[in-house]
């Protein structure tokens, strides 16, 4: 049988422990504009990911 905790850990103690576990953000260089971007994310500056542009261009609609 597993041991049981004698006292409850406070939320502050729990959050402090979890804050030290988090990973550092991994930055890479965008191959299109050479700005730092997060890994596996679309570049916020130019909208490229994997050599393709993923930003949607706005189309202006005119009333006829």
CHARMM internal coordinates of N, CA and C (Angstrom, degrees):
IC EDIT
DIST 1 N 1 CA 1.4436
DIST 1 CA 1 C 1.5265
ANGL 1 N 1 CA 1 C 108.99
DIST 1 C 2 N 1.3073
ANGL 1 CA 1 C 2 N 114.83
DIHE 1 N 1 CA 1 C 2 N 145.08
DIST 2 N 2 CA 1.4601
ANGL 1 C 2 N 2 CA 120.51
DIHE 1 CA 1 C 2 N 2 CA -177.98
DIST 2 CA 2 C 1.5182
ANGL 2 N 2 CA 2 C 110.78
DIHE 1 C 2 N 2 CA 2 C -79.27
DIST 2 C 3 N 1.3324
ANGL 2 CA 2 C 3 N 115.46
DIHE 2 N 2 CA 2 C 3 N 149.61
DIST 3 N 3 CA 1.4534
ANGL 2 C 3 N 3 CA 120.48
DIHE 2 CA 2 C 3 N 3 CA 176.40
DIST 3 CA 3 C 1.5162
ANGL 3 N 3 CA 3 C 111.03
DIHE 2 C 3 N 3 CA 3 C -72.30
DIST 3 C 4 N 1.3134
ANGL 3 CA 3 C 4 N 115.54
DIHE 3 N 3 CA 3 C 4 N 150.41
DIST 4 N 4 CA 1.4572
ANGL 3 C 4 N 4 CA 120.60
DIHE 3 CA 3 C 4 N 4 CA -179.95
DIST 4 CA 4 C 1.5300
ANGL 4 N 4 CA 4 C 109.00
DIHE 3 C 4 N 4 CA 4 C -109.96
DIST 4 C 5 N 1.3348
ANGL 4 CA 4 C 5 N 118.39
DIHE 4 N 4 CA 4 C 5 N 146.04
DIST 5 N 5 CA 1.4619
ANGL 4 C 5 N 5 CA 120.01
DIHE 4 CA 4 C 5 N 5 CA 178.44
DIST 5 CA 5 C 1.5281
ANGL 5 N 5 CA 5 C 111.21
DIHE 4 C 5 N 5 CA 5 C -69.32
DIST 5 C 6 N 1.3465
ANGL 5 CA 5 C 6 N 115.62
DIHE 5 N 5 CA 5 C 6 N 139.86
DIST 6 N 6 CA 1.4625
ANGL 5 C 6 N 6 CA 119.57
DIHE 5 CA 5 C 6 N 6 CA -179.42
DIST 6 CA 6 C 1.5166
ANGL 6 N 6 CA 6 C 111.68
DIHE 5 C 6 N 6 CA 6 C -77.47
DIST 6 C 7 N 1.3473
ANGL 6 CA 6 C 7 N 116.90
DIHE 6 N 6 CA 6 C 7 N -34.93
DIST 7 N 7 CA 1.4555
ANGL 6 C 7 N 7 CA 121.39
DIHE 6 CA 6 C 7 N 7 CA -179.16
DIST 7 CA 7 C 1.5227
ANGL 7 N 7 CA 7 C 109.21
DIHE 6 C 7 N 7 CA 7 C -132.75
DIST 7 C 8 N 1.3113
ANGL 7 CA 7 C 8 N 114.27
DIHE 7 N 7 CA 7 C 8 N 155.30
DIST 8 N 8 CA 1.4618
ANGL 7 C 8 N 8 CA 120.70
DIHE 7 CA 7 C 8 N 8 CA 178.53
DIST 8 CA 8 C 1.5258
ANGL 8 N 8 CA 8 C 109.43
DIHE 7 C 8 N 8 CA 8 C -80.37
DIST 8 C 9 N 1.3521
ANGL 8 CA 8 C 9 N 116.58
DIHE 8 N 8 CA 8 C 9 N 139.37
DIST 9 N 9 CA 1.4634
ANGL 8 C 9 N 9 CA 120.59
DIHE 8 CA 8 C 9 N 9 CA 174.79
DIST 9 CA 9 C 1.5216
ANGL 9 N 9 CA 9 C 108.42
DIHE 8 C 9 N 9 CA 9 C -82.38
DIST 9 C 10 N 1.3252
ANGL 9 CA 9 C 10 N 116.14
DIHE 9 N 9 CA 9 C 10 N 137.84
DIST 10 N 10 CA 1.4641
ANGL 9 C 10 N 10 CA 120.19
DIHE 9 CA 9 C 10 N 10 CA -179.87
DIST 10 CA 10 C 1.5246
ANGL 10 N 10 CA 10 C 110.04
DIHE 9 C 10 N 10 CA 10 C -69.34
DIST 10 C 11 N 1.3318
ANGL 10 CA 10 C 11 N 115.86
DIHE 10 N 10 CA 10 C 11 N 160.73
DIST 11 N 11 CA 1.4651
ANGL 10 C 11 N 11 CA 120.18
DIHE 10 CA 10 C 11 N 11 CA -179.50
DIST 11 CA 11 C 1.5237
ANGL 11 N 11 CA 11 C 110.67
DIHE 10 C 11 N 11 CA 11 C -65.73
DIST 11 C 12 N 1.3321
ANGL 11 CA 11 C 12 N 117.64
DIHE 11 N 11 CA 11 C 12 N -33.70
DIST 12 N 12 CA 1.4625
ANGL 11 C 12 N 12 CA 120.50
DIHE 11 CA 11 C 12 N 12 CA 177.78
DIST 12 CA 12 C 1.5205
ANGL 12 N 12 CA 12 C 112.00
DIHE 11 C 12 N 12 CA 12 C -64.95
DIST 12 C 13 N 1.3062
ANGL 12 CA 12 C 13 N 116.20
DIHE 12 N 12 CA 12 C 13 N -41.55
DIST 13 N 13 CA 1.4640
ANGL 12 C 13 N 13 CA 120.43
DIHE 12 CA 12 C 13 N 13 CA 178.51
DIST 13 CA 13 C 1.5241
ANGL 13 N 13 CA 13 C 110.66
DIHE 12 C 13 N 13 CA 13 C -66.35
DIST 13 C 14 N 1.3176
ANGL 13 CA 13 C 14 N 115.73
DIHE 13 N 13 CA 13 C 14 N -39.74
DIST 14 N 14 CA 1.4651
ANGL 13 C 14 N 14 CA 120.84
DIHE 13 CA 13 C 14 N 14 CA 178.28
DIST 14 CA 14 C 1.5255
ANGL 14 N 14 CA 14 C 110.78
DIHE 13 C 14 N 14 CA 14 C -64.44
DIST 14 C 15 N 1.3427
ANGL 14 CA 14 C 15 N 116.80
DIHE 14 N 14 CA 14 C 15 N -45.40
DIST 15 N 15 CA 1.4637
ANGL 14 C 15 N 15 CA 120.63
DIHE 14 CA 14 C 15 N 15 CA -178.29
DIST 15 CA 15 C 1.5250
ANGL 15 N 15 CA 15 C 111.94
DIHE 14 C 15 N 15 CA 15 C -68.33
DIST 15 C 16 N 1.3399
ANGL 15 CA 15 C 16 N 117.37
DIHE 15 N 15 CA 15 C 16 N -35.06
DIST 16 N 16 CA 1.4611
ANGL 15 C 16 N 16 CA 120.50
DIHE 15 CA 15 C 16 N 16 CA 176.96
DIST 16 CA 16 C 1.5198
ANGL 16 N 16 CA 16 C 110.25
DIHE 15 C 16 N 16 CA 16 C -64.15
DIST 16 C 17 N 1.3057
ANGL 16 CA 16 C 17 N 117.02
DIHE 16 N 16 CA 16 C 17 N -41.49
DIST 17 N 17 CA 1.4591
ANGL 16 C 17 N 17 CA 121.33
DIHE 16 CA 16 C 17 N 17 CA 178.80
DIST 17 CA 17 C 1.5251
ANGL 17 N 17 CA 17 C 110.52
DIHE 16 C 17 N 17 CA 17 C -64.49
DIST 17 C 18 N 1.3122
ANGL 17 CA 17 C 18 N 117.51
DIHE 17 N 17 CA 17 C 18 N -43.73
DIST 18 N 18 CA 1.4633
ANGL 17 C 18 N 18 CA 121.42
DIHE 17 CA 17 C 18 N 18 CA -178.63
DIST 18 CA 18 C 1.5289
ANGL 18 N 18 CA 18 C 111.97
DIHE 17 C 18 N 18 CA 18 C -69.22
DIST 18 C 19 N 1.3283
ANGL 18 CA 18 C 19 N 117.62
DIHE 18 N 18 CA 18 C 19 N -30.57
DIST 19 N 19 CA 1.4628
ANGL 18 C 19 N 19 CA 120.91
DIHE 18 CA 18 C 19 N 19 CA -179.19
DIST 19 CA 19 C 1.5217
ANGL 19 N 19 CA 19 C 111.34
DIHE 18 C 19 N 19 CA 19 C -67.28
DIST 19 C 20 N 1.3256
ANGL 19 CA 19 C 20 N 117.15
DIHE 19 N 19 CA 19 C 20 N -32.18
DIST 20 N 20 CA 1.4595
ANGL 19 C 20 N 20 CA 119.43
DIHE 19 CA 19 C 20 N 20 CA -178.95
DIST 20 CA 20 C 1.5213
ANGL 20 N 20 CA 20 C 112.05
DIHE 19 C 20 N 20 CA 20 C -80.04
DIST 20 C 21 N 1.3211
ANGL 20 CA 20 C 21 N 117.55
DIHE 20 N 20 CA 20 C 21 N -14.32
DIST 21 N 21 CA 1.4617
ANGL 20 C 21 N 21 CA 121.62
DIHE 20 CA 20 C 21 N 21 CA -177.97
DIST 21 CA 21 C 1.5202
ANGL 21 N 21 CA 21 C 111.42
DIHE 20 C 21 N 21 CA 21 C -82.13
DIST 21 C 22 N 1.3412
ANGL 21 CA 21 C 22 N 118.01
DIHE 21 N 21 CA 21 C 22 N -27.22
DIST 22 N 22 CA 1.4651
ANGL 21 C 22 N 22 CA 120.53
DIHE 21 CA 21 C 22 N 22 CA -170.89
DIST 22 CA 22 C 1.5215
ANGL 22 N 22 CA 22 C 111.97
DIHE 21 C 22 N 22 CA 22 C -59.94
DIST 22 C 23 N 1.3156
ANGL 22 CA 22 C 23 N 115.85
DIHE 22 N 22 CA 22 C 23 N 151.01
DIST 23 N 23 CA 1.4538
ANGL 22 C 23 N 23 CA 122.32
DIHE 22 CA 22 C 23 N 23 CA -176.19
DIST 23 CA 23 C 1.5200
ANGL 23 N 23 CA 23 C 110.80
DIHE 22 C 23 N 23 CA 23 C -88.65
DIST 23 C 24 N 1.3116
ANGL 23 CA 23 C 24 N 115.83
DIHE 23 N 23 CA 23 C 24 N 152.60
DIST 24 N 24 CA 1.4571
ANGL 23 C 24 N 24 CA 121.05
DIHE 23 CA 23 C 24 N 24 CA 176.10
DIST 24 CA 24 C 1.5236
ANGL 24 N 24 CA 24 C 109.02
DIHE 23 C 24 N 24 CA 24 C -75.13
DIST 24 C 25 N 1.3237
ANGL 24 CA 24 C 25 N 116.98
DIHE 24 N 24 CA 24 C 25 N 147.05
DIST 25 N 25 CA 1.4617
ANGL 24 C 25 N 25 CA 121.74
DIHE 24 CA 24 C 25 N 25 CA -179.83
DIST 25 CA 25 C 1.5187
ANGL 25 N 25 CA 25 C 108.63
DIHE 24 C 25 N 25 CA 25 C -69.90
DIST 25 C 26 N 1.3342
ANGL 25 CA 25 C 26 N 116.27
DIHE 25 N 25 CA 25 C 26 N 131.81
DIST 26 N 26 CA 1.4538
ANGL 25 C 26 N 26 CA 121.67
DIHE 25 CA 25 C 26 N 26 CA -178.17
DIST 26 CA 26 C 1.5218
ANGL 26 N 26 CA 26 C 109.09
DIHE 25 C 26 N 26 CA 26 C -93.76
DIST 26 C 27 N 1.3338
ANGL 26 CA 26 C 27 N 117.34
DIHE 26 N 26 CA 26 C 27 N 111.34
DIST 27 N 27 CA 1.4572
ANGL 26 C 27 N 27 CA 121.58
DIHE 26 CA 26 C 27 N 27 CA -178.37
DIST 27 CA 27 C 1.5210
ANGL 27 N 27 CA 27 C 110.27
DIHE 26 C 27 N 27 CA 27 C -99.33
DIST 27 C 28 N 1.3376
ANGL 27 CA 27 C 28 N 115.46
DIHE 27 N 27 CA 27 C 28 N 139.17
DIST 28 N 28 CA 1.4559
ANGL 27 C 28 N 28 CA 122.15
DIHE 27 CA 27 C 28 N 28 CA 174.29
DIST 28 CA 28 C 1.5191
ANGL 28 N 28 CA 28 C 108.04
DIHE 27 C 28 N 28 CA 28 C -127.74
DIST 28 C 29 N 1.3121
ANGL 28 CA 28 C 29 N 116.42
DIHE 28 N 28 CA 28 C 29 N 171.30
DIST 29 N 29 CA 1.4569
ANGL 28 C 29 N 29 CA 121.12
DIHE 28 CA 28 C 29 N 29 CA -179.79
DIST 29 CA 29 C 1.5188
ANGL 29 N 29 CA 29 C 109.09
DIHE 28 C 29 N 29 CA 29 C -96.36
DIST 29 C 30 N 1.3228
ANGL 29 CA 29 C 30 N 116.85
DIHE 29 N 29 CA 29 C 30 N 132.92
DIST 30 N 30 CA 1.4621
ANGL 29 C 30 N 30 CA 121.72
DIHE 29 CA 29 C 30 N 30 CA 176.87
DIST 30 CA 30 C 1.5276
ANGL 30 N 30 CA 30 C 108.37
DIHE 29 C 30 N 30 CA 30 C -66.20
DIST 30 C 31 N 1.3278
ANGL 30 CA 30 C 31 N 116.42
DIHE 30 N 30 CA 30 C 31 N 133.32
DIST 31 N 31 CA 1.4626
ANGL 30 C 31 N 31 CA 120.46
DIHE 30 CA 30 C 31 N 31 CA -178.30
DIST 31 CA 31 C 1.5205
ANGL 31 N 31 CA 31 C 111.87
DIHE 30 C 31 N 31 CA 31 C -74.62
DIST 31 C 32 N 1.3267
ANGL 31 CA 31 C 32 N 117.64
DIHE 31 N 31 CA 31 C 32 N -17.21
DIST 32 N 32 CA 1.4585
ANGL 31 C 32 N 32 CA 120.86
DIHE 31 CA 31 C 32 N 32 CA -178.38
DIST 32 CA 32 C 1.5298
ANGL 32 N 32 CA 32 C 112.00
DIHE 31 C 32 N 32 CA 32 C -91.63
DIST 32 C 33 N 1.3424
ANGL 32 CA 32 C 33 N 117.16
DIHE 32 N 32 CA 32 C 33 N -49.21
DIST 33 N 33 CA 1.4714
ANGL 32 C 33 N 33 CA 120.05
DIHE 32 CA 32 C 33 N 33 CA -174.55
DIST 33 CA 33 C 1.5295
ANGL 33 N 33 CA 33 C 113.50
DIHE 32 C 33 N 33 CA 33 C -114.31
DIST 33 C 34 N 1.3379
ANGL 33 CA 33 C 34 N 117.99
DIHE 33 N 33 CA 33 C 34 N -2.12
DIST 34 N 34 CA 1.4719
ANGL 33 C 34 N 34 CA 124.30
DIHE 33 CA 33 C 34 N 34 CA 177.82
DIST 34 CA 34 C 1.5273
ANGL 34 N 34 CA 34 C 114.13
DIHE 33 C 34 N 34 CA 34 C 61.72
DIST 34 C 35 N 1.3339
ANGL 34 CA 34 C 35 N 118.01
DIHE 34 N 34 CA 34 C 35 N 23.35
DIST 35 N 35 CA 1.4625
ANGL 34 C 35 N 35 CA 121.82
DIHE 34 CA 34 C 35 N 35 CA 174.63
DIST 35 CA 35 C 1.5348
ANGL 35 N 35 CA 35 C 108.07
DIHE 34 C 35 N 35 CA 35 C -92.47
DIST 35 C 36 N 1.3398
ANGL 35 CA 35 C 36 N 118.52
DIHE 35 N 35 CA 35 C 36 N 152.60
DIST 36 N 36 CA 1.4617
ANGL 35 C 36 N 36 CA 119.78
DIHE 35 CA 35 C 36 N 36 CA 178.28
DIST 36 CA 36 C 1.5275
ANGL 36 N 36 CA 36 C 111.24
DIHE 35 C 36 N 36 CA 36 C -69.78
DIST 36 C 37 N 1.3341
ANGL 36 CA 36 C 37 N 115.93
DIHE 36 N 36 CA 36 C 37 N 132.64
DIST 37 N 37 CA 1.4636
ANGL 36 C 37 N 37 CA 122.13
DIHE 36 CA 36 C 37 N 37 CA 178.12
DIST 37 CA 37 C 1.5172
ANGL 37 N 37 CA 37 C 108.67
DIHE 36 C 37 N 37 CA 37 C -135.19
DIST 37 C 38 N 1.3199
ANGL 37 CA 37 C 38 N 117.01
DIHE 37 N 37 CA 37 C 38 N 161.23
DIST 38 N 38 CA 1.4539
ANGL 37 C 38 N 38 CA 121.65
DIHE 37 CA 37 C 38 N 38 CA 175.67
DIST 38 CA 38 C 1.5173
ANGL 38 N 38 CA 38 C 109.82
DIHE 37 C 38 N 38 CA 38 C -74.77
DIST 38 C 39 N 1.3191
ANGL 38 CA 38 C 39 N 116.58
DIHE 38 N 38 CA 38 C 39 N 147.49
DIST 39 N 39 CA 1.4569
ANGL 38 C 39 N 39 CA 121.12
DIHE 38 CA 38 C 39 N 39 CA 179.60
DIST 39 CA 39 C 1.5200
ANGL 39 N 39 CA 39 C 110.37
DIHE 38 C 39 N 39 CA 39 C -64.02
DIST 39 C 40 N 1.3156
ANGL 39 CA 39 C 40 N 117.00
DIHE 39 N 39 CA 39 C 40 N 143.22
DIST 40 N 40 CA 1.4587
ANGL 39 C 40 N 40 CA 125.03
DIHE 39 CA 39 C 40 N 40 CA 176.63
DIST 40 CA 40 C 1.5263
ANGL 40 N 40 CA 40 C 113.02
DIHE 39 C 40 N 40 CA 40 C 61.28
DIST 40 C 41 N 1.3366
ANGL 40 CA 40 C 41 N 117.36
DIHE 40 N 40 CA 40 C 41 N 25.63
DIST 41 N 41 CA 1.4591
ANGL 40 C 41 N 41 CA 121.75
DIHE 40 CA 40 C 41 N 41 CA 179.20
DIST 41 CA 41 C 1.5218
ANGL 41 N 41 CA 41 C 109.10
DIHE 40 C 41 N 41 CA 41 C -127.55
DIST 41 C 42 N 1.3380
ANGL 41 CA 41 C 42 N 116.45
DIHE 41 N 41 CA 41 C 42 N 153.38
DIST 42 N 42 CA 1.4583
ANGL 41 C 42 N 42 CA 121.59
DIHE 41 CA 41 C 42 N 42 CA 175.82
DIST 42 CA 42 C 1.5238
ANGL 42 N 42 CA 42 C 108.15
DIHE 41 C 42 N 42 CA 42 C -69.08
DIST 42 C 43 N 1.3302
ANGL 42 CA 42 C 43 N 116.64
DIHE 42 N 42 CA 42 C 43 N 139.99
DIST 43 N 43 CA 1.4619
ANGL 42 C 43 N 43 CA 121.45
DIHE 42 CA 42 C 43 N 43 CA 179.25
DIST 43 CA 43 C 1.5252
ANGL 43 N 43 CA 43 C 108.94
DIHE 42 C 43 N 43 CA 43 C -64.23
DIST 43 C 44 N 1.3326
ANGL 43 CA 43 C 44 N 116.61
DIHE 43 N 43 CA 43 C 44 N 127.83
DIST 44 N 44 CA 1.4632
ANGL 43 C 44 N 44 CA 120.97
DIHE 43 CA 43 C 44 N 44 CA -179.17
DIST 44 CA 44 C 1.5178
ANGL 44 N 44 CA 44 C 111.35
DIHE 43 C 44 N 44 CA 44 C -72.29
DIST 44 C 45 N 1.3290
ANGL 44 CA 44 C 45 N 117.43
DIHE 44 N 44 CA 44 C 45 N -22.12
DIST 45 N 45 CA 1.4546
ANGL 44 C 45 N 45 CA 121.06
DIHE 44 CA 44 C 45 N 45 CA -176.90
DIST 45 CA 45 C 1.5293
ANGL 45 N 45 CA 45 C 111.86
DIHE 44 C 45 N 45 CA 45 C -82.55
DIST 45 C 46 N 1.3432
ANGL 45 CA 45 C 46 N 117.08
DIHE 45 N 45 CA 45 C 46 N -51.09
DIST 46 N 46 CA 1.4672
ANGL 45 C 46 N 46 CA 119.68
DIHE 45 CA 45 C 46 N 46 CA -173.47
DIST 46 CA 46 C 1.5268
ANGL 46 N 46 CA 46 C 113.48
DIHE 45 C 46 N 46 CA 46 C -112.81
DIST 46 C 47 N 1.3389
ANGL 46 CA 46 C 47 N 119.33
DIHE 46 N 46 CA 46 C 47 N -15.00
DIST 47 N 47 CA 1.4585
ANGL 46 C 47 N 47 CA 121.64
DIHE 46 CA 46 C 47 N 47 CA 177.18
DIST 47 CA 47 C 1.5162
ANGL 47 N 47 CA 47 C 114.42
DIHE 46 C 47 N 47 CA 47 C 82.43
DIST 47 C 48 N 1.3250
ANGL 47 CA 47 C 48 N 118.33
DIHE 47 N 47 CA 47 C 48 N 15.71
DIST 48 N 48 CA 1.4559
ANGL 47 C 48 N 48 CA 121.41
DIHE 47 CA 47 C 48 N 48 CA 179.39
DIST 48 CA 48 C 1.5237
ANGL 48 N 48 CA 48 C 110.17
DIHE 47 C 48 N 48 CA 48 C -94.18
DIST 48 C 49 N 1.3340
ANGL 48 CA 48 C 49 N 115.80
DIHE 48 N 48 CA 48 C 49 N 147.14
DIST 49 N 49 CA 1.4596
ANGL 48 C 49 N 49 CA 122.57
DIHE 48 CA 48 C 49 N 49 CA 172.19
DIST 49 CA 49 C 1.5153
ANGL 49 N 49 CA 49 C 107.73
DIHE 48 C 49 N 49 CA 49 C -151.81
DIST 49 C 50 N 1.3120
ANGL 49 CA 49 C 50 N 116.63
DIHE 49 N 49 CA 49 C 50 N 124.42
DIST 50 N 50 CA 1.4599
ANGL 49 C 50 N 50 CA 120.86
DIHE 49 CA 49 C 50 N 50 CA 179.55
DIST 50 CA 50 C 1.5171
ANGL 50 N 50 CA 50 C 112.82
DIHE 49 C 50 N 50 CA 50 C 65.42
DIST 50 C 51 N 1.3286
ANGL 50 CA 50 C 51 N 118.26
DIHE 50 N 50 CA 50 C 51 N 30.41
DIST 51 N 51 CA 1.4564
ANGL 50 C 51 N 51 CA 121.93
DIHE 50 CA 50 C 51 N 51 CA 178.66
DIST 51 CA 51 C 1.5150
ANGL 51 N 51 CA 51 C 114.43
DIHE 50 C 51 N 51 CA 51 C 80.73
DIST 51 C 52 N 1.3364
ANGL 51 CA 51 C 52 N 117.52
DIHE 51 N 51 CA 51 C 52 N 6.36
DIST 52 N 52 CA 1.4645
ANGL 51 C 52 N 52 CA 120.86
DIHE 51 CA 51 C 52 N 52 CA -179.68
DIST 52 CA 52 C 1.5186
ANGL 52 N 52 CA 52 C 109.74
DIHE 51 C 52 N 52 CA 52 C -122.87
DIST 52 C 53 N 1.3353
ANGL 52 CA 52 C 53 N 115.99
DIHE 52 N 52 CA 52 C 53 N 144.86
DIST 53 N 53 CA 1.4570
ANGL 52 C 53 N 53 CA 120.91
DIHE 52 CA 52 C 53 N 53 CA 176.76
DIST 53 CA 53 C 1.5210
ANGL 53 N 53 CA 53 C 108.55
DIHE 52 C 53 N 53 CA 53 C -81.65
DIST 53 C 54 N 1.3184
ANGL 53 CA 53 C 54 N 117.16
DIHE 53 N 53 CA 53 C 54 N 124.56
DIST 54 N 54 CA 1.4566
ANGL 53 C 54 N 54 CA 121.50
DIHE 53 CA 53 C 54 N 54 CA -177.80
DIST 54 CA 54 C 1.5199
ANGL 54 N 54 CA 54 C 112.95
DIHE 53 C 54 N 54 CA 54 C -111.32
DIST 54 C 55 N 1.3339
ANGL 54 CA 54 C 55 N 117.46
DIHE 54 N 54 CA 54 C 55 N 1.12
DIST 55 N 55 CA 1.4611
ANGL 54 C 55 N 55 CA 120.09
DIHE 54 CA 54 C 55 N 55 CA 176.03
DIST 55 CA 55 C 1.5137
ANGL 55 N 55 CA 55 C 109.27
DIHE 54 C 55 N 55 CA 55 C -76.98
DIST 55 C 56 N 1.3169
ANGL 55 CA 55 C 56 N 116.02
DIHE 55 N 55 CA 55 C 56 N 134.72
DIST 56 N 56 CA 1.4599
ANGL 55 C 56 N 56 CA 120.52
DIHE 55 CA 55 C 56 N 56 CA 177.18
DIST 56 CA 56 C 1.5224
ANGL 56 N 56 CA 56 C 108.74
DIHE 55 C 56 N 56 CA 56 C -83.45
DIST 56 C 57 N 1.3152
ANGL 56 CA 56 C 57 N 115.23
DIHE 56 N 56 CA 56 C 57 N 130.85
DIST 57 N 57 CA 1.4563
ANGL 56 C 57 N 57 CA 119.75
DIHE 56 CA 56 C 57 N 57 CA 178.35
DIST 57 CA 57 C 1.5232
ANGL 57 N 57 CA 57 C 109.16
DIHE 56 C 57 N 57 CA 57 C -81.50
DIST 57 C 58 N 1.3236
ANGL 57 CA 57 C 58 N 115.95
DIHE 57 N 57 CA 57 C 58 N 139.96
DIST 58 N 58 CA 1.4589
ANGL 57 C 58 N 58 CA 120.63
DIHE 57 CA 57 C 58 N 58 CA 179.71
DIST 58 CA 58 C 1.5217
ANGL 58 N 58 CA 58 C 109.14
DIHE 57 C 58 N 58 CA 58 C -78.75
DIST 58 C 59 N 1.3245
ANGL 58 CA 58 C 59 N 115.37
DIHE 58 N 58 CA 58 C 59 N 133.21
DIST 59 N 59 CA 1.4592
ANGL 58 C 59 N 59 CA 121.30
DIHE 58 CA 58 C 59 N 59 CA 178.94
DIST 59 CA 59 C 1.5182
ANGL 59 N 59 CA 59 C 107.45
DIHE 58 C 59 N 59 CA 59 C -107.94
DIST 59 C 60 N 1.3294
ANGL 59 CA 59 C 60 N 116.53
DIHE 59 N 59 CA 59 C 60 N 126.30
DIST 60 N 60 CA 1.4546
ANGL 59 C 60 N 60 CA 119.81
DIHE 59 CA 59 C 60 N 60 CA 179.37
DIST 60 CA 60 C 1.5251
ANGL 60 N 60 CA 60 C 109.09
DIHE 59 C 60 N 60 CA 60 C -84.86
DIST 60 C 61 N 1.3147
ANGL 60 CA 60 C 61 N 115.48
DIHE 60 N 60 CA 60 C 61 N 130.43
DIST 61 N 61 CA 1.4573
ANGL 60 C 61 N 61 CA 121.72
DIHE 60 CA 60 C 61 N 61 CA 179.92
DIST 61 CA 61 C 1.5245
ANGL 61 N 61 CA 61 C 107.73
DIHE 60 C 61 N 61 CA 61 C -103.32
DIST 61 C 62 N 1.3186
ANGL 61 CA 61 C 62 N 116.15
DIHE 61 N 61 CA 61 C 62 N 126.49
DIST 62 N 62 CA 1.4635
ANGL 61 C 62 N 62 CA 120.65
DIHE 61 CA 61 C 62 N 62 CA 177.42
DIST 62 CA 62 C 1.5180
ANGL 62 N 62 CA 62 C 108.77
DIHE 61 C 62 N 62 CA 62 C -107.37
DIST 62 C 63 N 1.3193
ANGL 62 CA 62 C 63 N 115.26
DIHE 62 N 62 CA 62 C 63 N 140.92
DIST 63 N 63 CA 1.4638
ANGL 62 C 63 N 63 CA 119.40
DIHE 62 CA 62 C 63 N 63 CA 179.16
DIST 63 CA 63 C 1.5233
ANGL 63 N 63 CA 63 C 109.08
DIHE 62 C 63 N 63 CA 63 C -80.21
DIST 63 C 64 N 1.3229
ANGL 63 CA 63 C 64 N 115.49
DIHE 63 N 63 CA 63 C 64 N 133.36
DIST 64 N 64 CA 1.4680
ANGL 63 C 64 N 64 CA 120.05
DIHE 63 CA 63 C 64 N 64 CA -178.83
DIST 64 CA 64 C 1.5129
ANGL 64 N 64 CA 64 C 111.43
DIHE 63 C 64 N 64 CA 64 C -93.33
END
COOR INIT
IC SEED 1 N 1 CA 1 C
IC BUILD
